[in-house]
Amino acid sequence: MLRFLTAGESHGKGFTVILDGFPAGCKVDTAAINGEFLRRQAGYGRGKRMKIEQDKAEIVSGLKDGFSFGAPIAIFIKNNDFSINKKPAIYSPRPGHADLAGGMKYNLKDYRLVLERASARETVARVAVGALCKQFLGNFKISVFSHVIQIGSARVLKKIGQNSIFKLAERSPLRCVDKKAEKEMIELIDEAAKKGDSLGGVFEVIAQSLPPGLGSYAQWDMRLDGQIASAIISVPAVKAVEIGSAVENSFHFGSDVQDEIFYNQKSGFIRKTNRAGGLEGGITNGGSLVVRGYMKPIATLSQALSSVDIRTKKQVKAFKERADVCAVPSAGVIAESMLGFVLMRSFLDKFGSDSLADIKTNYKSYIDRLKNY
Ligand SMILES: Cc1cc2nc3c(=O)[nH]c(=O)nc-3n(C[C@H](O)[C@H](O)[C@H](O)COP(=O)(O)O)c2cc1C
């Protein structure tokens, strides 16, 4: 089974990730992994740390001449800011962070020890995994991309065709395809920065060209919608996940929101709408998969919030680490990685997992069978 584990601390030596179960015979482009790191770091509203780190993937094991051979793939990403041993101890837990609950759980009173591992810097390792999964899915013309649809109260209202979203988002500072909405978003971020405040928002991740039949309704943990929701909500600060237009759908009568089924000789089964976001009964239905992540505003504020000194139990201001004002575009890129991982895992479940050649054969025979379904 495809799985991965990460290790590393925010100001430690770096991050290591081991991706196990990656099939043999896949070409891996290391430059493309570094390209994904750059996408993760970009986005209007990010803080100074992003200027310090220039993430580069060092492939430690599992590739020979740029190809996988079925062995676990280990990747190391060095931290330029390796200062964990010089950092001050933290005794005032930050609201909105793992500090207090994590300190209680692990019996730690220096919250530095919680912060270092709970930090979103860990997601650089997940993006390395996502880059590999996206490259694998590319063999089957499956693409995964994201864009921002809301920052604070500023929202995208203009409808843009799915096929243009990727190109437009890549060119824009907030990964937003609606120029008018993006201008409002940037103004809001500037206002928050000036006030020492922060913002959250909503990103949308889209996977295109998926075959129908990934996931299953047979058991609760095989449902792909559940696996996707879990993966996306595991991105730090993402507090809600929506599949398709689920929130809007909940306001309407059932007759208004189902995606009716039609058939024609040339295209087979078709839908004129995709309100279900490409999933029915926990299975991909052949439509584009559309997932939204709702990110809370960044918790660390330059106008520090109230907290308590764990040693004296006196009221103090919470510790402040250098922080982003808004990180929604980056969270979207991380969510692409998580979605890419879940989709690849499910794809290997269906089509086999040892070698790319066998997987391609199985995939083709399935697609051929569907043509006569
Ligand atoms: C890309 C990214 C960057 C983040 N940057 C910061 C930051 O600079 N400051 C901060 O307080 N939280 C930041 N967060 C959010 C925290 O990591 C997160 O809120 C915290 O670990 C607590 O977890 P929770 O919000 O999921 O409960 C970031 C999250 C992401 C995805």
The ligand as an SDF file (V2000), in Angstrom:
LIG
                    3D

 31 33  0  0  0  0  0  0  0  0999 V2000
    1.4190   26.9780    4.4520 C   0  0  0  0  0  0  0  0  0  0  0  0
    1.0330   27.2840    5.8680 C   0  0  0  0  0  0  0  0  0  0  0  0
    1.7120   28.2850    6.5330 C   0  0  0  0  0  0  0  0  0  0  0  0
    1.3700   28.5940    7.8360 C   0  0  0  0  0  0  0  0  0  0  0  0
    2.0330   29.6250    8.4520 N   0  0  0  0  0  0  0  0  0  0  0  0
    1.6960   29.9560    9.7060 C   0  0  0  0  0  0  0  0  0  0  0  0
    2.3450   31.0500   10.3580 C   0  0  0  0  0  0  0  0  0  0  0  0
    3.2320   31.6940    9.8070 O   0  0  0  0  0  0  0  0  0  0  0  0
    1.9440   31.3380   11.6190 N   0  0  0  0  0  0  0  0  0  0  0  0
    0.9480   30.6500   12.2660 C   0  0  0  0  0  0  0  0  0  0  0  0
    0.6240   30.9790   13.3810 O   0  0  0  0  0  0  0  0  0  0  0  0
    0.3200   29.6220   11.6650 N   0  0  0  0  0  0  0  0  0  0  0  0
    0.6650   29.2510   10.4140 C   0  0  0  0  0  0  0  0  0  0  0  0
    0.0130   28.2110    9.8080 N   0  0  0  0  0  0  0  0  0  0  0  0
   -1.0490   27.4950   10.5270 C   0  0  0  0  0  0  0  0  0  0  0  0
   -0.5400   26.6950   11.7070 C   0  0  0  0  0  0  0  0  0  0  0  0
    0.4690   25.7840   11.2960 O   0  0  0  0  0  0  0  0  0  0  0  0
   -1.6970   25.9600   12.3890 C   0  0  0  0  0  0  0  0  0  0  0  0
   -2.7830   26.8200   12.5680 O   0  0  0  0  0  0  0  0  0  0  0  0
   -1.2440   25.4280   13.7360 C   0  0  0  0  0  0  0  0  0  0  0  0
   -0.2250   24.4820   13.5520 O   0  0  0  0  0  0  0  0  0  0  0  0
   -2.3730   24.8120   14.5560 C   0  0  0  0  0  0  0  0  0  0  0  0
   -3.0030   23.7770   13.8640 O   0  0  0  0  0  0  0  0  0  0  0  0
   -4.5560   23.8380   13.5060 P   0  0  0  0  0  0  0  0  0  0  0  0
   -4.8660   25.2450   13.0840 O   0  0  0  0  0  0  0  0  0  0  0  0
   -4.7160   22.8690   12.3820 O   0  0  0  0  0  0  0  0  0  0  0  0
   -5.3120   23.4470   14.7330 O   0  0  0  0  0  0  0  0  0  0  0  0
    0.3420   27.8680    8.5020 C   0  0  0  0  0  0  0  0  0  0  0  0
   -0.3150   26.8420    7.8310 C   0  0  0  0  0  0  0  0  0  0  0  0
    0.0130   26.5500    6.5180 C   0  0  0  0  0  0  0  0  0  0  0  0
   -0.7130   25.4490    5.8100 C   0  0  0  0  0  0  0  0  0  0  0  0
  1  2  1  0
  2  3  1  0
  2 30  2  0
  3  4  2  0
  4  5  1  0
  4 28  1  0
  5  6  2  0
  6  7  1  0
  6 13  1  0
  7  8  2  0
  7  9  1  0
  9 10  1  0
 10 11  2  0
 10 12  1  0
 12 13  2  0
 13 14  1  0
 14 15  1  0
 14 28  1  0
 15 16  1  0
 16 17  1  0
 16 18  1  0
 18 19  1  0
 18 20  1  0
 20 21  1  0
 20 22  1  0
 22 23  1  0
 23 24  1  0
 24 25  2  0
 24 26  1  0
 24 27  1  0
 28 29  2  0
 29 30  1  0
 30 31  1  0
M  END
$$$$
